[in-house]
Amino acid sequence: MEPFHTDAYWLDCLGHLREAGRPACLVVVSGVAGSTPREVGARMIVSGGELAWGTIGGGRLERVAIEEATALLADPEAPSQTRTFPLSERVGQCCGGQVTLFFEPLRWRRRMLAIFGAGHVGQALGGLAPWLGLEVALFDERSEDALVPTPPHPPGRPYRLVQTEDHEEEMDRLAPDSLVVVMTHDHALDERLIEHALRHHDFPYLGLIGSTRKWERFRSRLSRREIGDELLDRVTCPIGLGRVSKEPAAIALSAAAQIREILDALPSPAAPG
């Protein structure tokens, strides 16, 4: 827990939680009457069901406030609210006064980068998650043991690896503002996923690994299946900023730079609910 003797720390704590994409609730003492453990303006931050910073006085009142804050964060539609707590038997304190608390839920989240295919390039691109500032998930039908890591999966890797045989279902679970890159080990699966994305979603970035010739073949077949040019033009293939070597790391860096450009032009992701 961060020290709470100076106001600078609570802002730093919120900044770290936001960067990590961890929802939090700011709890502020907004009113007091009689004898109370803390003064107006005292703050604490609740995240993940526990105290992340500060105090409003400790004891049972603080535990009740942590429970209230956690419940607010669990409800995506719950607004900010003010609650008054008499310091009585109900909260296990008998100071005789009362405390009014303001609860402000902060449901920020990071935008998702969904990479369909966990091969060499997919793993290299996933490894750039901290630089991209995105939550990254790699989807592949192969088990982790069957994948050849490039380089070997590091402890605390910055992406999730999801084993699935139903890529379309996983795609349908994504938030509408997710960025999607298709780079599986199977060209037929690549084409199927691109078609599904175009028919059912409007992702701000839909990338397909491969050459211009690969995309020309895909585009011709998809066009014959009555997918119009306006939709087909949304696909980025080849991915990346210009021609690079065929080394996985080089392709990943080029794709990440392109994604970073897209992100800079997009609004911040909305909080759920």
N, C-alpha and C positions, 0 to 999 in steps of 0.2 A: 504494500500500500504506500502511496506517496505521502510525504509529510503534509500537514494541513495548516501550518502556521502562517502561510502567506497566500494571498489570493492568486498569485501567478500560477500556482501548481494546479488548480482546478481547470484552468484553461488548457494547460499542457496535457492533463489527463484526458480531457475530452478530445483533444487533437489526436492523441495516440489511439484512442478507441475508434475515432472516425477513420483514421488511416487503416486500422485493422478491420474495418467493416463490422465492428461489434456494437449492436444497439445498446443504448445506455439511457438512464433516467436521471436527470438532475433534480435533486430535492433541496429546496431552499426554505429556511425558516422565514416566513413572511409576516408573522404576527405573534406576539407573546402577551400574556396577561398573568400577573401574579409571579410566583416563584417558578422559574424554568431553568433547565440545564444549559441552554445556549441562548444567545442574543439574536435579534433579527438580522438576517443576512448570512447566518451560518449555513454552510452547504455540505452536501455529500453527493457522491455519484454512485449509482447502483448499476451493475452490469453482470450478466450471467448468473443472476440470482444471489449475488453477494456484493458486499461493500467494496467498491473499487478505489475510493478516495474520500477523505474527509470524515466528518462526524456531525451529527445534530445533537449530540449529548450522550450517546450510548444508551445502555439499558434496554428495557423492553420497548420503549417508544421507538428507538432506532430499529429494532427488529421488526416491529409492526410496519414501520415506514418502508423498510427493505422489501417486505412481503407485498405491500401495496404497489411499490414501484415495479416489482417483478411482474405482478398481475397486469399492470398497465401495458408493459412491453409485450406481454403475451397476446394482447388484444390489438390487432392491427388498426382498429377503428377508434380506439380509446383516445380522446383528446387530452390536452393538459388539464389539470384540475387542482382545486384547492380543498384541503381537508383540515378540520380542526379537531384536535385531540385533547380532551381534558386529562390532566395528569392524575389519574385516579386509579382505582383497582383494575380497571379494564386493561390498562397498559402496564400494570405492575409497578407504578410509581405513585408516590403520594406527596408530591411537591405542593399540591394545592392550586397550581396555576393551570394554564392551558397554552398549547402551542398550535399555531396554524402553519401548515406546510403546503408549499406549492410544488407540484409534481410536473415535470416537463419531460415526456418521453421523446427520445431522439432515435428514430428508426432508420438512420442512414444505412446505406448498403453500398457495396462495390458492384460495378457492372460485371457481367459474366462474359468470359471468352470460352466458348465451347468448341473443343477440337475433336472432331470425329476421326479417330485414328491415332494410335499411340505408338507409332513407329519412331524411327530416328528423328525425323523432323518434328513430329508432334511433341516428343519429349524435350527436344531442344527449345521449341517455342514455349512450352509450358514452363521451362526453367527460367524464362524471362518475366514471369508473372510479377515479381516485385518491381521491376522497372516499368512495366506497363501499368501497374496500379490496379490490376483486375483480379477478380476471382477466376481461376482457370480450372477447368475440368477436362480430362481426356477420356473419351469413350471408345472402348474397343471390346470386341467379342472374345479376344484372347485373354487368358489369365495372366497375371503379373509374371508368373514364373516362365510363361511362354514368350514373353517379350524380351528383346535384347536391348538393355538400357544403353543409352548413348548420351553422356557417360553413365556409369552405374547410378541407379536411383540414390540420391544423397539422403542422409537422415534429415527429416523435417523438410522434405521437398515442397516447393511452393505451389503444388497443384494437386488436385484430386484425380485418382485413377479409378474409373468406373467400368467394371466388366459388365457388358450387356449384350444380348442378342437381339434386342429391339431398339435399334437406334432411332427410329421414327418416334417411338414413345418417349424416349429421352429428349428428343428435340421438342416435342410438344409440351414438355414440362418447363422449358426455358422461358424466362421473362421475355416479353416482346422486344425489349431494348438490348438483348444479348447480341454479341458478335459471334459469328459462326465461321469456322474453317473446316472444310471437308478434305481429309487426306488419309483415307483408309488404305488398306493393303489390297483392295479389290476395286477395279474400275467400275464394275457393274454396281457395286454398293455405292460408290461415289455418285454415279449417275442417279441412282434411286434416291439418295439423300438430297441431292440438288433439286430434283423434281418435287420431292415432298416439301422442301423449304419454300420453293416458289409457289406451290399451289396453296399452302396453308399458313405461311408466315410472311412477315415483312421486316426481317432483321436489318438493322442499319448497315451491316457488313456481312456479305456472304462470299467467302473466298473458296476457291477450288485449286488444289495443288495440281500442277501439270503444265504442259506446253500449250502454245496457241493451237497446235494441231489437235490436241486432245479436246480442247474446248470446242473447236469447230465441229468435231464429230458429235460431241454431246449436244451441241446447240442444234445441229441438223435433226437429230433424232427427237429431241424434245419439241422442236418446232412442229414435227409431223404428228406429235401427240397434242397439238393444239395449245401449246404454251406460246403466248405472243411475244413479240420482240421487246415490248416494254418491260415485261418480267425478266426475259433472258438478259437484258442489258444490266440487270442488277448484279449479275454474277461477276466477280473479279477473278480472272484467270488469264495468264499466270498471276500468282500472288507476289507481292513484294514491290519494291521500288527499283525497277530496272533489272537488267541481267546480272546474275551473280554466278559463282561457281556452283557445282552440284553438291558441295559439302553440306550436310544437314545443318550445321551451325550457321553457315552463310545464308542459306535459304531462310532459316528461322529469324536471323537478325534483320534481313530485308523485309520479311513479312511483318515483324514486330514494328519496324519503323513505319510501314504503311498503316498498320492498325493504330499506332500512336497519332498519326496525322488525322485519321478518322475520328478518334476520341477527342482530339482538340476542337473539332468542329461540332461535337454533340453536346447537348445540355447534360447537366449532372443527373444521374439516375434518381428517379423519384423513390421515396420511401414506400414500402408496401402498404396497401390499404389506403 
